[in-house]
Amino acid sequence: MTRRFFSALQFLTRLPVPRSLNSSETDIGEAAAFFPLVGVIVGGGAALVFVVFQRVLPLPASVFCAIVFAAFITNGFHEDGLADSFDGFGGGWTKDRVLEIMRDSRIGTYGTLALIFIIIGKFTFLSSLPQGQIWRWLIVAHTASRLTILPLCMWLPYARTEGQGRLVAKRVGILEIIIGTAMLLLVLILLPWQAALVALLATSIVTLVSGLYFRARIQGITGDCLGATNQLTEVVLYLTAVILLRFSVLR
């Protein structure tokens, strides 16, 4: 279990792991159950950055630092998937063309706009929350967004014959989803029960809609698709928090 956890940490972040760790493809696939736990670590780190900088900086500046930290600690892994996905689905009409564009290392107009909008969305929504809620939603959103990888990998086939996402796709089973969901449920204790239920519902809806779209367009998923769903889930949860605040569910 320890080996699987460090495999997940190595796969999703730039955090140091034991030098003796030599992850195989099987290890990474079996490590998927710990992806939400990695989200707890990334979200917790971002929350800590926000709390520390909040002592010396205005709230928006502290939020910005937290967003930068999360992107840096993950090597922009999921943001890259978001940009590639929007370029592919925006510029390609057939499955082969979509996958070809996704593989291109250059970023296009759709990908650039997606990154701009997603970063502005994160910053705006988080900055609209009370200080005491921001750190909570950072942890919840980073955990939930990584949970979305698990059901998509179990539900949909991998659309390529190679790629990083293939290491996880179809290696996820019910046990991994149960473990990952249990981790998210523990994190949701940070929120009022009404907000926790809405956050869980929002995560499920984004995952379902994304999966249906990927199945319709390319009959499966790629690693970029997983990254895109991750980022969309994160920003939707921040938006959800703003809506809940508007209706006085959050204080």
C-alpha positions in Angstrom: 0.0 0.0 0.0 2.9 2.3 0.8 4.4 1.6 -2.6 1.2 2.3 -4.4 0.8 5.6 -2.5 4.3 6.8 -3.5 3.6 5.7 -7.1 0.5 7.9 -7.2 2.5 10.8 -5.6 5.3 10.4 -8.2 2.8 10.1 -11.1 0.8 13.2 -10.2 3.2 15.6 -8.6 6.8 16.7 -8.4 7.1 15.9 -4.7 10.1 13.7 -3.7 9.6 10.0 -3.2 12.0 7.3 -1.9 14.9 6.7 -4.3 14.3 3.0 -4.1 10.9 3.3 -5.7 10.8 1.8 -9.2 7.2 2.0 -10.3 6.0 -0.3 -13.0 2.9 0.2 -15.2 1.0 -2.2 -12.9 2.0 -0.2 -9.8 0.7 3.1 -11.3 -2.6 1.4 -12.3 -3.0 0.0 -8.9 -2.0 3.3 -7.3 -5.1 5.0 -8.7 -7.0 4.5 -5.5 -4.6 7.0 -3.9 -5.2 9.7 -6.4 -7.7 11.5 -4.1 -5.2 11.3 -1.3 -2.7 13.0 -3.5 -5.4 15.6 -4.0 -5.6 16.1 -0.3 -1.9 16.7 -0.1 -1.9 19.2 -3.0 -5.0 20.9 -1.8 -3.7 21.0 1.8 -0.4 22.5 0.5 -2.3 25.2 -1.4 -4.5 25.8 1.6 -1.4 26.2 3.8 0.1 28.7 1.3 -3.1 30.7 1.3 -3.3 30.8 5.1 0.4 31.8 5.5 0.4 34.5 2.8 -3.0 35.8 4.1 -1.1 37.1 7.1 1.0 39.5 5.0 -0.9 39.9 1.7 -4.5 40.9 0.7 -6.9 38.0 0.1 -6.8 38.1 -3.7 -3.0 38.0 -3.7 -3.0 35.0 -1.3 -5.5 33.2 -3.5 -3.2 33.8 -6.5 -0.2 32.3 -4.6 -2.2 29.2 -3.7 -3.2 28.7 -7.3 0.4 29.1 -8.5 1.6 26.7 -5.9 -0.9 24.0 -6.9 0.1 24.3 -10.6 3.8 24.2 -9.8 3.6 21.2 -7.4 1.8 19.2 -10.1 4.0 20.4 -13.0 0.9 21.8 -14.7 0.1 18.2 -15.4 -3.7 18.6 -15.5 -3.6 22.1 -17.0 -1.7 20.6 -19.9 -4.4 18.0 -20.4 -7.0 20.7 -20.4 -5.3 22.8 -23.0 -4.6 19.7 -25.3 -8.2 18.6 -24.9 -9.7 21.9 -25.9 -7.4 22.2 -28.9 -8.3 18.6 -30.0 -12.0 18.8 -29.5 -12.2 22.4 -30.8 -10.1 21.8 -33.9 -10.9 18.2 -34.9 -14.1 16.7 -36.2 -13.1 13.1 -36.5 -11.6 10.9 -33.8 -8.3 10.5 -35.6 -8.0 14.2 -36.1 -8.9 15.0 -32.5 -6.2 12.6 -31.2 -3.7 13.9 -33.7 -4.2 17.5 -32.5 -4.1 16.4 -28.8 -0.7 14.8 -29.5 0.8 18.1 -30.9 3.0 19.7 -28.2 2.1 23.2 -29.5 -0.8 25.0 -27.9 -3.5 26.5 -30.0 -6.2 29.1 -29.7 -8.7 26.8 -28.0 -6.2 25.6 -25.5 -4.9 29.1 -24.7 -8.4 30.4 -24.1 -9.2 27.4 -21.9 -6.2 28.0 -19.7 -7.0 31.7 -19.4 -10.6 31.1 -18.6 -9.9 28.3 -16.1 -7.3 30.4 -14.2 -9.5 33.5 -14.2 -12.4 31.3 -13.0 -10.4 29.8 -10.1 -9.1 33.2 -9.0 -12.4 35.0 -9.3 -14.5 32.3 -7.5 -12.1 31.7 -4.7 -11.5 35.4 -4.1 -15.3 35.8 -3.8 -15.4 33.4 -0.8 -14.9 34.3 2.9 -11.3 33.8 4.2 -12.5 30.9 6.4 -14.0 29.0 3.4 -11.2 29.3 0.9 -8.8 26.8 2.5 -11.6 24.3 2.9 -12.7 24.4 -0.7 -9.1 24.2 -1.9 -8.7 20.9 -0.2 -12.2 19.6 -1.2 -11.8 20.6 -4.9 -8.3 19.1 -5.3 -9.5 15.9 -3.7 -12.7 15.6 -5.7 -11.1 16.6 -9.0 -8.7 13.7 -8.7 -11.4 11.2 -7.8 -13.0 11.9 -11.2 -10.2 10.0 -12.9 -11.2 6.7 -11.3 -14.8 6.3 -12.7 -13.8 7.5 -16.1 -11.0 5.0 -16.3 -13.3 2.1 -15.3 -16.2 3.2 -17.5 -14.5 4.1 -20.8 -11.9 2.4 -22.9 -8.6 4.1 -23.7 -8.7 5.8 -27.1 -5.0 5.4 -27.9 -2.7 2.4 -28.1 -0.1 4.3 -26.0 0.1 7.2 -23.6 0.4 8.0 -19.9 -3.3 7.6 -19.3 -3.1 4.0 -20.6 -1.1 3.2 -17.4 -4.3 3.8 -15.4 -7.1 3.2 -17.8 -8.9 -0.1 -17.3 -6.8 -0.9 -14.2 -9.3 0.8 -12.0 -12.0 -1.4 -10.4 -14.8 -1.1 -7.8 -12.3 -1.4 -4.9 -10.3 1.6 -6.1 -13.4 3.7 -6.5 -14.6 2.8 -3.0 -11.3 3.7 -1.5 -11.1 7.0 -3.4 -14.7 7.9 -2.6 -14.1 7.2 1.1 -11.2 9.6 1.1 -13.4 12.3 -0.5 -16.2 11.7 2.0 -13.7 12.2 4.9 -12.6 15.5 3.4 -16.2 16.7 2.9 -16.4 16.8 6.7 -14.8 20.2 6.3 -18.0 21.5 4.8 -21.6 21.9 6.2 -23.6 18.8 5.3 -25.7 20.6 2.7 -22.6 22.0 1.0 -21.0 18.6 1.1 -23.9 17.0 -0.7 -24.0 19.7 -3.4 -20.2 19.4 -3.9 -20.6 15.6 -4.3 -23.4 16.1 -6.8 -21.5 18.7 -8.8 -18.5 16.4 -9.0 -20.7 13.5 -10.2 -22.4 15.7 -12.8 -19.1 17.0 -14.3 -17.7 13.5 -14.4 -20.8 12.1 -16.1 -21.2 14.9 -18.7 -17.5 14.7 -19.5 -17.6 11.0 -19.9 -20.6 11.1 -22.2 -18.9 13.8 -24.3 -15.7 11.8 -24.6 -17.6 8.7 -25.5 -19.5 10.5 -28.2 -16.5 12.2 -29.7 -13.6 9.7 -29.5 -15.3 6.6 -28.1 -13.1 6.7 -25.0 -10.7 8.7 -23.0 -7.0 9.8 -23.1 -4.8 11.2 -20.4 -5.6 14.7 -21.7 -9.3 14.0 -21.2 -8.7 13.0 -17.6 -6.7 16.2 -17.0 -9.5 18.3 -18.6 -12.1 16.7 -16.4 -9.9 17.3 -13.3 -9.6 21.0 -14.1 -13.3 21.5 -15.0 -14.3 19.8 -11.7 -12.1 22.0 -9.7 -13.4 25.2 -11.1 -17.0 24.1 -11.0 -16.6 23.3 -7.3 -15.3 26.8 -6.6 -18.3 28.2 -8.6 -20.6 25.9 -6.5 -19.1 27.4 -3.3 -19.9 30.9 -4.6 -23.5 29.9 -5.4 -23.9 28.3 -2.0 -22.6 31.5 -0.4 -25.1 33.5 -2.3 -27.9 31.4 -0.8 -26.5 31.6 2.7 -25.5 27.9 2.9 -22.0 29.0 3.6 -21.0 31.6 6.2 
